[in-house]
Amino acid sequence: MNKSTKSTNKKLMLYTFSFIIVLLISTIIIYLYLNNKADYSSPDNMPSSKNNWIEDIDYLQTTLAKKHKNVYHTLTKEEYNEKFNKLREELPNLNDNEIKIRLSQIVASVGDAHTAIELGFNKDKLYPISFYWFGEDIRVSKINKDNENYLGYKLHSINDFPINDIISKINSLISHENDQWLKVMNTQYLTLPDVLSSLEISTKDEVKFTLINDDGSTLDLNLTPRINIFEDNLTSLAELMHTKPIKLQNISEDPYANLYWYKYIEEENTLYFQYNACIDKTVAKRYGYEDYESYPKFDEFSKELIAAINNNKIDKFIIDLRNNTGGDSSLMTELAENLSNIETLKKSDNIFVLIGRETFSSGVFACIDLKNCLSPIFIGESTGGNVNGYGDIKIITLPNSKLQVSYSTKLFTLSDMYDSNFIPNVNVEQSFDNYIKGIDDVYEAVKNYK
């Protein structure tokens, strides 16, 4: 839940559709990979010999069981071994990508979001389209400029396969602990040609996305994958807003400036603090990041934040954790303790914490720290990470394919009050209609809270 990740691709740190994803410091390989934020090397030559695959399968089965903190916490030992045995039986009829899919399904079945396999698919080859869940609908959130008129359309099917059937297949590949994290991850697999072909949804690069407008009209959009699509001018729903909500008002071309920031809204007597990643210069240096000098110092930022609280009239103090997927939890632990000593914040009814499906790992730790120190009001969606769970990952590399697998070495028990994810006091999910108007439903719920 804490600690180690690989170096981050700076060019791709700026946005993920409605939320600004800034440096996903989560310790989940697969999430980093799908957002093109990891620097893991995909193997150049996958093993052509089935014997090589058998060696990899044997190694994964034995090593994961030996090194994981408790690989049998969801599966029994018999169920775990049976999955590997079944894969060996199916091996003669599977190609390399299909084998990787099966391995991903086995690793995901462990039931630990931090234990995941990096699939080794071409992460630079993607369809020029992105999706996001609004309620029960998957909508186009980003697309190439030639097709920007289709932003906001609902996804109905891919190559005539119903989207619900596709999502069900994709969910089996995703290491997760609750359904909220599935919503974060499954839409991102829809843009990977290798995944769609391995799941027998496509047989060639060109894919037909069938979309539905809100008036009920449908259209077929045929797309081919692009290389390095993030260098193209993709248009997002957020760019079409006439006015930007507060959470999108600090967009900077410097990704480090997006890690955490605050703004005082004088007309509301509100101090808004967005905390997107649990990392700073010291943590980045410890992680071995070559660019650690570019990171801010969190202790200096914390002093500025506390000064802003002390020097302004504060009716409401908002801490936004909706983008926070993790890092080093100790940063918020210290800040939360310091905030608890501020006289202005002694009233718990003026402190609000915003959470959502992308609040994960140390982002969830931050929820517990704030709850214990400040007793704030939590508003938004349930978190993508569980309160109690496995983490503190290490990596194993399969001997032939060189695929990397993260596994958890510790069990974190933060509170006996929770058996799953962190649930807000007030549940608010962003509506599509308000989103395109530039209205942040969760922030509005804070403004209207009495």
DOKOL-817325 format. One record per residue (C-alpha): residue in one letter; x, y, z; residue number from 1. Coordinates in nm, 4 decimals, m for minus. Example, Ala and Ser with C-alpha at 12.3 -4.5 7.8 and 13.67 -1.06 7.14 Angstrom:
2
A:1.2300:m0.4500:0.7800:1
S:1.3670:m0.1060:0.7140:2
//
This chain:
450
M:0.0000:0.0000:0.0000:1
N:0.3048:0.2162:0.0488:2
K:0.6467:0.2211:m0.1061:3
S:0.8091:0.1273:m0.4331:4
T:0.7214:0.2066:m0.7919:5
K:0.9213:0.2574:m1.1062:6
S:1.0111:0.5907:m1.2635:7
T:0.7287:0.7940:m1.4133:8
N:0.6862:0.9054:m1.7701:9
K:0.6669:1.2821:m1.7349:10
K:0.4904:1.3487:m2.0631:11
L:0.1904:1.1393:m1.9672:12
M:0.1387:1.2610:m1.6113:13
L:m0.0942:1.5474:m1.6832:14
Y:m0.4511:1.4226:m1.7215:15
T:m0.6884:1.1310:m1.6984:16
F:m1.0177:1.2579:m1.8323:17
S:m1.2255:1.4212:m1.5564:18
F:m0.9585:1.3974:m1.2952:19
I:m0.6027:1.5267:m1.3216:20
I:m0.3899:1.2243:m1.2579:21
V:m0.0529:1.3432:m1.1451:22
L:0.2035:1.0766:m1.0947:23
L:0.0245:0.7631:m0.9924:24
I:0.2493:0.6634:m0.7067:25
S:0.0334:0.3647:m0.6322:26
T:0.2283:0.0449:m0.5995:27
I:0.0204:m0.1332:m0.8616:28
I:0.2131:m0.2257:m1.1708:29
I:m0.0906:m0.2792:m1.3870:30
Y:m0.2473:0.0595:m1.3209:31
L:0.0769:0.2388:m1.3962:32
Y:0.1252:0.0371:m1.7112:33
L:m0.2194:0.1072:m1.8531:34
N:m0.1755:0.4832:m1.8025:35
N:0.1663:0.4743:m1.9672:36
K:0.3165:0.5952:m1.6454:37
A:0.5533:0.3101:m1.5757:38
D:0.8907:0.2411:m1.7262:39
Y:0.8848:m0.1349:m1.7142:40
S:1.0330:m0.2929:m2.0231:41
S:0.8157:m0.5357:m2.2124:42
P:1.0127:m0.8395:m2.3250:43
D:1.1316:m0.8152:m2.6835:44
N:1.0985:m1.1877:m2.7496:45
M:0.8294:m1.3843:m2.5781:46
P:0.9089:m1.7549:m2.5370:47
S:0.8118:m1.9516:m2.8423:48
S:0.8654:m2.2835:m2.6700:49
K:0.5831:m2.4174:m2.4561:50
N:0.8505:m2.5571:m2.2273:51
N:0.9622:m2.2044:m2.1497:52
W:0.6072:m2.1125:m2.0585:53
I:0.5786:m2.4190:m1.8347:54
E:0.8936:m2.3073:m1.6551:55
D:0.7464:m1.9593:m1.6074:56
I:0.4153:m2.1009:m1.4842:57
D:0.5918:m2.3313:m1.2382:58
Y:0.8071:m2.0455:m1.1137:59
L:0.5118:m1.8107:m1.0654:60
Q:0.3021:m2.0730:m0.8859:61
T:0.5793:m2.1640:m0.6422:62
T:0.7356:m1.8218:m0.5883:63
L:0.4118:m1.6288:m0.5425:64
A:0.2889:m1.8815:m0.2859:65
K:0.6203:m1.8611:m0.1021:66
K:0.6753:m1.4848:m0.1015:67
H:0.3256:m1.3336:m0.0776:68
K:0.2170:m1.2460:0.2750:69
N:m0.0823:m1.4802:0.2427:70
V:m0.1639:m1.5893:m0.1099:71
Y:m0.4448:m1.8123:0.0183:72
H:m0.6487:m1.5385:0.1870:73
T:m0.9160:m1.5542:m0.0866:74
L:m0.8454:m1.8834:m0.2611:75
T:m0.7830:m2.2125:m0.0903:76
K:m0.4518:m2.3818:m0.1612:77
E:m0.6369:m2.6399:m0.3694:78
E:m0.8146:m2.3722:m0.5764:79
Y:m0.4894:m2.1839:m0.6307:80
N:m0.3028:m2.4911:m0.7549:81
E:m0.5952:m2.6069:m0.9694:82
K:m0.5888:m2.2802:m1.1659:83
F:m0.2254:m2.3362:m1.2592:84
N:m0.2876:m2.7012:m1.3422:85
K:m0.5726:m2.6066:m1.5733:86
L:m0.3500:m2.3556:m1.7523:87
R:m0.0875:m2.6252:m1.8127:88
E:m0.3554:m2.8465:m1.9660:89
E:m0.4748:m2.5670:m2.1969:90
L:m0.1245:m2.4563:m2.2923:91
P:m0.0917:m2.6445:m2.6260:92
N:m0.3960:m2.4596:m2.7651:93
L:m0.2999:m2.1083:m2.6510:94
N:m0.0873:m1.8434:m2.8181:95
D:0.1473:m1.6183:m2.6191:96
N:m0.1048:m1.3395:m2.5615:97
E:m0.3718:m1.5859:m2.4523:98
I:m0.1270:m1.7362:m2.2030:99
K:m0.0597:m1.3917:m2.0605:100
I:m0.4337:m1.3351:m2.0269:101
R:m0.4694:m1.6624:m1.8353:102
L:m0.1809:m1.5679:m1.6069:103
S:m0.3428:m1.2321:m1.5417:104
Q:m0.6685:m1.4046:m1.4482:105
I:m0.4874:m1.6322:m1.2044:106
V:m0.2967:m1.3483:m1.0382:107
A:m0.6136:m1.1370:m1.0180:108
S:m0.7988:m1.4229:m0.8478:109
V:m0.5647:m1.3875:m0.5489:110
G:m0.7913:m1.0968:m0.4516:111
D:m0.5227:m0.8431:m0.3704:112
A:m0.5124:m0.5232:m0.5769:113
H:m0.1394:m0.4831:m0.5165:114
T:m0.0594:m0.8300:m0.6491:115
A:m0.0696:m0.7913:m1.0251:116
I:0.1058:m0.8911:m1.3447:117
E:0.2432:m0.6545:m1.6061:118
L:0.1058:m0.8092:m1.9229:119
G:0.3902:m0.7161:m2.1546:120
F:0.1533:m0.5893:m2.4233:121
N:0.2537:m0.2949:m2.6395:122
K:0.1690:m0.0034:m2.4113:123
D:0.2356:0.2548:m2.6823:124
K:m0.0219:0.1091:m2.9217:125
L:m0.3708:0.2214:m2.8215:126
Y:m0.6996:0.3196:m2.9778:127
P:m0.7388:0.6994:m2.9831:128
I:m1.0332:0.6973:m2.7456:129
S:m1.0892:0.6830:m2.3682:130
F:m1.3915:0.6010:m2.1558:131
Y:m1.5266:0.6779:m1.8103:132
W:m1.8122:0.5440:m1.5990:133
F:m2.0950:0.7886:m1.5303:134
G:m2.3527:0.5989:m1.3270:135
E:m2.4329:0.2822:m1.5194:136
D:m2.3054:0.4203:m1.8499:137
I:m1.9598:0.4053:m2.0038:138
R:m1.9097:0.7284:m2.1967:139
V:m1.6457:0.8604:m2.4343:140
S:m1.4247:1.0874:m2.2253:141
K:m1.1424:1.1559:m2.4681:142
I:m1.1045:1.1086:m2.8441:143
N:m0.9031:1.2228:m3.1440:144
K:m1.0026:1.5612:m3.2797:145
D:m1.1530:1.4194:m3.5986:146
N:m1.4203:1.2516:m3.3874:147
E:m1.4626:1.5023:m3.1048:148
N:m1.8338:1.5358:m3.1823:149
Y:m1.8776:1.1950:m3.0203:150
L:m1.7500:1.3015:m2.6788:151
G:m1.9998:1.1976:m2.4128:152
Y:m2.1604:0.9255:m2.6263:153
K:m2.2367:0.5980:m2.4470:154
L:m2.0474:0.2835:m2.5464:155
H:m2.2892:0.0124:m2.6568:156
S:m2.0687:m0.2582:m2.8071:157
I:m1.7337:m0.3388:m2.9653:158
N:m1.7422:m0.5421:m3.2860:159
D:m2.1047:m0.6198:m3.1999:160
F:m2.0115:m0.7768:m2.8649:161
P:m2.2306:m0.6176:m2.5932:162
I:m2.0248:m0.3966:m2.3671:163
N:m2.1484:m0.5690:m2.0501:164
D:m2.0138:m0.9024:m2.1766:165
I:m1.6799:m0.7431:m2.2599:166
I:m1.6540:m0.5741:m1.9199:167
S:m1.7265:m0.9050:m1.7495:168
K:m1.4335:m1.0647:m1.9336:169
I:m1.2028:m0.7726:m1.8615:170
N:m1.2908:m0.7706:m1.4925:171
S:m1.1469:m1.1208:m1.4617:172
L:m0.8046:m0.9778:m1.5542:173
I:m0.7981:m0.6986:m1.2987:174
S:m0.6403:m0.7318:m0.9572:175
H:m0.8857:m0.5632:m0.7254:176
E:m1.0443:m0.5700:m0.3822:177
N:m1.3760:m0.3991:m0.4586:178
D:m1.5979:m0.2975:m0.7498:179
Q:m1.4931:0.0673:m0.7331:180
W:m1.1408:m0.0197:m0.8479:181
L:m1.2851:m0.2208:m1.1343:182
K:m1.4549:0.0981:m1.2559:183
V:m1.1193:0.2743:m1.2562:184
M:m0.9424:m0.0006:m1.4449:185
N:m1.1774:m0.1829:m1.6825:186
T:m1.2426:0.1088:m1.9173:187
Q:m0.8692:0.1435:m1.9747:188
Y:m0.8381:m0.2120:m2.1058:189
L:m1.0910:m0.1246:m2.3774:190
T:m0.8245:0.0786:m2.5578:191
L:m0.5663:m0.2030:m2.5753:192
P:m0.5675:m0.3929:m2.9071:193
D:m0.3792:m0.6887:m2.7574:194
V:m0.6413:m0.7326:m2.4869:195
L:m0.9340:m0.7165:m2.7290:196
S:m0.7742:m0.9694:m2.9626:197
S:m0.6721:m1.2036:m2.6801:198
L:m1.0305:m1.2004:m2.5516:199
E:m1.1469:m1.2856:m2.9059:200
I:m1.3321:m0.9566:m2.9416:201
S:m1.1268:m0.8550:m3.2443:202
T:m0.9300:m1.0373:m3.5123:203
K:m0.7634:m0.7355:m3.6727:204
D:m0.6385:m0.3933:m3.5725:205
E:m0.9455:m0.2028:m3.6890:206
V:m1.2249:m0.2208:m3.4342:207
K:m1.5864:m0.1056:m3.4525:208
F:m1.7034:0.0920:m3.1487:209
T:m2.0810:0.1275:m3.1516:210
L:m2.1881:0.4429:m2.9686:211
I:m2.5273:0.5745:m2.8572:212
N:m2.6173:0.9401:m2.8230:213
D:m2.8551:1.0567:m2.5500:214
D:m3.1271:1.1011:m2.8138:215
G:m3.1099:0.7263:m2.8817:216
S:m2.9312:0.7451:m3.2165:217
T:m2.6450:0.5043:m3.2785:218
L:m2.3333:0.5154:m3.4911:219
D:m2.0439:0.2858:m3.5697:220
L:m1.6988:0.4346:m3.5234:221
N:m1.4166:0.2357:m3.6821:222
L:m1.0797:0.3039:m3.5196:223
T:m0.7300:0.1720:m3.5715:224
P:m0.4655:0.1845:m3.2997:225
R:m0.2159:0.4691:m3.2869:226
I:0.1371:0.4782:m3.1593:227
N:0.1999:0.7267:m2.8775:228
I:m0.1550:0.8630:m2.8917:229
F:m0.0889:1.0921:m2.5993:230
E:0.1256:1.2989:m2.8321:231
D:m0.1772:1.3509:m3.0575:232
N:m0.4254:1.6280:m2.9949:233
L:m0.6915:1.4266:m2.8197:234
T:m0.9901:1.6242:m2.7015:235
S:m1.1416:1.5570:m2.3596:236
L:m1.4805:1.6375:m2.2133:237
A:m1.3124:1.8716:m1.9662:238
E:m1.1854:2.0902:m2.2509:239
L:m1.5425:2.1534:m2.3679:240
M:m1.6559:2.3005:m2.0370:241
H:m1.7473:2.6689:m2.0459:242
T:m1.6322:2.7083:m1.6872:243
K:m1.3968:2.4810:m1.4956:244
P:m1.4844:2.3569:m1.1465:245
I:m1.2353:2.4304:m0.8710:246
K:m1.0755:2.0842:m0.8968:247
L:m0.9603:2.1627:m1.2544:248
Q:m0.8491:2.5207:m1.1985:249
N:m0.4853:2.4525:m1.1195:250
I:m0.3861:2.2657:m1.4337:251
S:m0.0162:2.3215:m1.4883:252
E:0.2183:2.2045:m1.7603:253
D:0.4595:2.1319:m1.4763:254
P:0.3373:1.7935:m1.3463:255
Y:0.5148:1.8405:m1.0138:256
A:0.3022:2.1475:m0.9417:257
N:m0.0074:1.9285:m0.9763:258
L:0.0944:1.6892:m0.7007:259
Y:m0.0717:1.8992:m0.4323:260
W:m0.1993:2.2541:m0.4240:261
Y:m0.4475:2.4756:m0.2455:262
K:m0.6636:2.7745:m0.3230:263
Y:m0.8543:3.0143:m0.0995:264
I:m1.2001:3.1007:m0.2346:265
E:m1.2622:3.4337:m0.0686:266
E:m1.6288:3.4696:m0.1612:267
E:m1.7011:3.1355:0.0094:268
N:m1.4504:3.1628:0.2960:269
T:m1.3327:2.8208:0.1831:270
L:m0.9833:2.6793:0.1622:271
Y:m0.9607:2.3998:m0.0942:272
F:m0.6624:2.1619:m0.0773:273
Q:m0.6095:1.9001:m0.3490:274
Y:m0.3786:1.6161:m0.2474:275
N:m0.3101:1.3949:m0.5490:276
A:m0.0049:1.1878:m0.4584:277
C:0.1764:1.0943:m0.1391:278
I:0.5252:1.1832:m0.2574:279
D:0.7823:1.4580:m0.2267:280
K:1.1534:1.5132:m0.2888:281
T:1.2649:1.2946:0.0008:282
V:1.0332:1.0080:m0.0905:283
A:1.1238:1.0302:m0.4614:284
K:1.4927:1.0093:m0.3721:285
R:1.4273:0.7046:m0.1558:286
Y:1.2342:0.5443:m0.4421:287
G:1.5365:0.6004:m0.6664:288
Y:1.3747:0.8489:m0.9049:289
E:1.6355:1.0190:m1.1207:290
D:1.4288:1.3389:m1.1247:291
Y:1.3801:1.3557:m0.7472:292
E:1.5223:1.7092:m0.7330:293
S:1.2190:1.8308:m0.9319:294
Y:0.9729:1.7205:m0.6640:295
P:0.8425:1.9684:m0.4063:296
K:0.9216:1.9419:m0.0368:297
F:0.6031:1.8427:0.1397:298
D:0.7083:1.9871:0.4748:299
E:0.7491:2.3295:0.3142:300
F:0.4154:2.2956:0.1379:301
S:0.2501:2.1948:0.4663:302
K:0.3800:2.5079:0.6379:303
E:0.2373:2.7242:0.3574:304
L:m0.0975:2.5446:0.3819:305
I:m0.1170:2.5911:0.7587:306
A:m0.0253:2.9587:0.7197:307
A:m0.3089:2.9985:0.4687:308
I:m0.5499:2.8478:0.7215:309
N:m0.4292:3.0765:0.9984:310
N:m0.4263:3.3916:0.7856:311
N:m0.7731:3.3641:0.6326:312
K:m1.1304:3.3416:0.7511:313
I:m1.2156:2.9749:0.7109:314
D:m1.5763:2.8610:0.7197:315
K:m1.4995:2.5401:0.5336:316
F:m1.1741:2.3516:0.4805:317
I:m1.1854:2.0959:0.1978:318
I:m0.9276:1.8212:0.1446:319
D:m0.9713:1.6526:m0.1952:320
L:m0.8339:1.2969:m0.2126:321
R:m1.0297:1.1870:m0.5195:322
N:m0.7161:1.1570:m0.7372:323
N:m0.4895:1.0087:m0.4733:324
T:m0.3796:0.6568:m0.5632:325
G:m0.1004:0.6284:m0.3130:326
G:0.2662:0.6705:m0.2286:327
D:0.4161:0.7179:0.1162:328
S:0.1409:0.7454:0.3756:329
S:0.3633:0.9105:0.6365:330
L:0.3303:1.2493:0.4640:331
M:m0.0386:1.2818:0.5454:332
T:0.0035:1.1211:0.8878:333
E:0.2255:1.4095:0.9964:334
L:0.0149:1.6769:0.8279:335
A:m0.3081:1.5469:0.9824:336
E:m0.1529:1.5644:1.3287:337
N:m0.0395:1.9230:1.2669:338
L:m0.3817:2.0234:1.1357:339
S:m0.5472:1.8864:1.4481:340
N:m0.3631:2.1506:1.6548:341
I:m0.5117:2.4460:1.4641:342
E:m0.7815:2.6199:1.6641:343
T:m0.9828:2.7109:1.3522:344
L:m1.0192:2.3421:1.2697:345
K:m1.1286:2.2231:1.6132:346
K:m1.4902:2.2200:1.4903:347
S:m1.5359:1.8998:1.2915:348
D:m1.8387:2.0309:1.1047:349
N:m1.6274:2.2692:0.8942:350
I:m1.3792:2.0112:0.7618:351
F:m1.4682:1.8054:0.4550:352
V:m1.2753:1.5280:0.2810:353
L:m1.3661:1.4396:m0.0774:354
I:m1.3092:1.0781:m0.1799:355
G:m1.3845:0.8589:m0.4798:356
R:m1.3139:0.5456:m0.6772:357
E:m0.9553:0.6553:m0.7500:358
T:m0.8733:0.7011:m0.3817:359
F:m0.6503:0.4022:m0.3316:360
S:m0.3666:0.2548:m0.1248:361
S:m0.2016:0.5349:0.0765:362
G:m0.4861:0.7587:m0.0375:363
V:m0.7090:0.5406:0.1824:364
F:m0.4495:0.5589:0.4609:365
A:m0.4921:0.9362:0.4401:366
C:m0.8673:0.8949:0.4989:367
I:m0.7988:0.7056:0.8211:368
D:m0.5390:0.9585:0.9398:369
L:m0.7781:1.2469:0.8787:370
K:m1.0691:1.0628:1.0384:371
N:m0.8654:0.9922:1.3508:372
C:m0.7166:1.3409:1.3828:373
L:m0.9905:1.5729:1.2581:374
S:m1.3209:1.3797:1.2509:375
P:m1.4175:1.5438:0.9210:376
I:m1.7224:1.4841:0.7031:377
F:m1.6433:1.2558:0.4089:378
I:m1.8320:1.3240:0.0850:379
G:m1.8166:1.1504:m0.2533:380
E:m1.7954:0.7875:m0.3623:381
S:m1.6563:0.4847:m0.1813:382
T:m1.2846:0.4377:m0.2305:383
G:m1.1167:0.2092:m0.4833:384
G:m0.8891:0.0678:m0.2157:385
N:m0.9891:m0.1205:0.0958:386
V:m0.9171:0.0148:0.4420:387
N:m0.7545:m0.3097:0.5545:388
G:m0.5560:m0.5077:0.3035:389
Y:m0.2302:m0.6238:0.1602:390
G:0.0508:m0.4056:0.0317:391
D:0.4169:m0.3018:0.0554:392
I:0.5020:m0.4688:m0.2716:393
K:0.8054:m0.6381:m0.4134:394
I:0.8641:m0.7664:m0.7663:395
I:0.9376:m1.1054:m0.9168:396
T:1.0378:m1.1539:m1.2798:397
L:0.9422:m1.4679:m1.4687:398
P:1.2611:m1.6347:m1.5991:399
N:1.1770:m1.6661:m1.9698:400
S:0.9045:m1.4196:m2.0613:401
K:1.0524:m1.1581:m1.8219:402
L:0.6999:m1.0573:m1.7247:403
Q:0.6984:m0.8762:m1.3908:404
V:0.4623:m0.9605:m1.1088:405
S:0.4113:m0.7446:m0.8015:406
Y:0.3193:m0.9154:m0.4763:407
S:0.2291:m0.7957:m0.1282:408
T:0.4580:m0.8582:0.1664:409
K:0.2500:m0.7077:0.4467:410
L:m0.1062:m0.7030:0.5773:411
F:m0.2218:m0.3594:0.6910:412
T:m0.5045:m0.3472:0.9431:413
L:m0.5978:0.0169:0.9924:414
S:m0.9412:m0.0155:1.1480:415
D:m1.1688:m0.2942:1.2636:416
M:m1.4664:m0.0764:1.1683:417
Y:m1.4284:m0.1631:0.7986:418
D:m1.4405:m0.4929:0.6135:419
S:m1.4049:m0.3381:0.2670:420
N:m1.3531:0.0107:0.1256:421
F:m1.3890:0.3467:0.2980:422
I:m1.7496:0.4685:0.2725:423
P:m1.8304:0.8413:0.2806:424
N:m2.0744:1.0006:0.5243:425
V:m2.2559:1.1520:0.2261:426
N:m2.2560:0.9525:m0.0966:427
V:m2.2432:1.1696:m0.4096:428
E:m2.1647:1.0443:m0.7597:429
Q:m2.0809:1.2851:m1.0396:430
S:m2.3606:1.3097:m1.2980:431
F:m2.2758:1.3377:m1.6644:432
D:m2.5124:1.6293:m1.7262:433
N:m2.3516:1.8393:m1.4545:434
Y:m2.0016:1.7375:m1.5515:435
I:m2.0289:1.8825:m1.9000:436
K:m2.1676:2.2019:m1.7478:437
G:m1.8580:2.2318:m1.5316:438
I:m2.0439:2.1488:m1.2097:439
D:m1.8599:1.9332:m0.9583:440
D:m2.1431:1.7550:m0.7764:441
V:m1.9240:1.6548:m0.4836:442
Y:m1.7947:2.0084:m0.4271:443
E:m2.1484:2.1426:m0.4567:444
A:m2.2565:1.8982:m0.1867:445
V:m1.9995:2.0559:0.0445:446
K:m2.1209:2.4076:m0.0381:447
N:m2.4785:2.3065:0.0397:448
Y:m2.3967:2.1066:0.3517:449
K:m2.5633:2.2451:0.6640:450
//
